[in-house]
Amino acid sequence: MFEKVNKVTQEVEAFVIQNKEALEQFRISYTGRKGQIADLFDDIKNIAPDQRKAYGQEVNRLKELAQAKFNQMQEQLEASSNGQEKLNIDFTLPPVPSTLGTRHPLTVVREEIIRIFERIGFNLSEGPEIEDDWHNFTALNFPENHPARDMQDTFFVEGNMLLRTHTSSVQVRVMENQKPPIRTLSPGRVFRNEAISARAHCVFHQVEGLFIDENVSFADLKQTLYYFVQEMFGPETKIRFRPSFFPFTEPSAEIDISCLICKGTGCNICKHSGWVEIGGSGMIDPEVLRNCGIDPEKYSGFAFGMGIERITMLKYQIKDLRLFTENDMRFLRQFQSL
């Protein structure tokens, strides 16, 4: 038996390993579960009891020798293989271009709107996207039978909890927790149960402004929006106010600007009127101030709201609202220089 151990030891030492196939053959023949070294361990039962210890030590040394050789040759072959792979690289091939990401056009316009109003003293305010009926409707003077409360327009979550339909709810929270003077801008995402089309979406973004102080007038509202329109769209852009109705403002007015495509001469975008609507505005209804704990006899204020998607579509002449959420790289790459 000792002679058999010596023979296998000589074979292990003499075995030449030059490739992975030879390495695998070495493993099968010697270090594997069915290899010769495993057979030598099985033969220990045939050794005389007084020689088993010495025999076991010899077989263990052989096992360590074979395993060490296997590990060493495996590392050498892997290192050689990695080096060969590096040498096989074709350095004449053109490099893969490294492209940088870009800001979304809605983000670009949102930040520009914020910068414009920050220059005239507006700060930022935020609120929850899941609101209660009080902050979204009741405090804003919406009657109980108002169509906006209907399931066709509003996503109700549970009970009187809902996904906010406008960021006016943020303004209510500001008025409840802050004493006048108040001058704040509330950008954010809003939700309405509407069919998705080129001109409407169930998820979109709004920015709403609020100014409350003593002796605030409609003239202050008009001058604020004149300033915004000319800063956003250019000094040649005209603005007009059309009488309208909103439950939380009185008087109320729609905000129109001269069409940026036809310059007011009339086209399909403005329906040949020369004007395009960008939002709503008005003087805050005294009842809304009272609901929020502000004395309407002492303070007055105005509010306005615009859809960021609408502003972006006008600024960059985008005709389909759905492009903002489809993540089409062909569309988004157009704004890399912004």
Summary of the structure (lengths in Angstrom):
residues: 338
radius of gyration: 38.7
end to end distance: 83.1
largest distance: 113.7
contacts: 961
relative contact order: 0.11
helix: 45%
strand: 20%
